[in-house]
Amino acid sequence: MQHAIQFETIIESGIIRVPEQFIKKIPKSVKVTLTPVSSSNIIVGARSKAGTLSSDDFSALKIDTQGWQFSREEANERC
């Protein structure tokens, strides 16, 4: 049984680019499901190279929380 492979990419002129590290793992026949990535406050950068992770592969995440209201009681009710 094959496992699902998940990655994020940008579609350019109708072409979906598969990251190098997955090319040899993908069978010739696949089913594609497209799900949009919400990028309103999060910027995802490309990895510098395939293989092991290094400190260059991580960047700070900045989320604008101005105007958010947080209620601990309301959050606990949702559990």
Secondary structure as UniProt FT lines:
FT   STRAND          11..12
FT   TURN            13..14
FT   STRAND          15..16
FT   HELIX           20..23
FT   TURN            24..25
FT   HELIX           55..57
FT   TURN            66..67
FT   HELIX           72..77
//
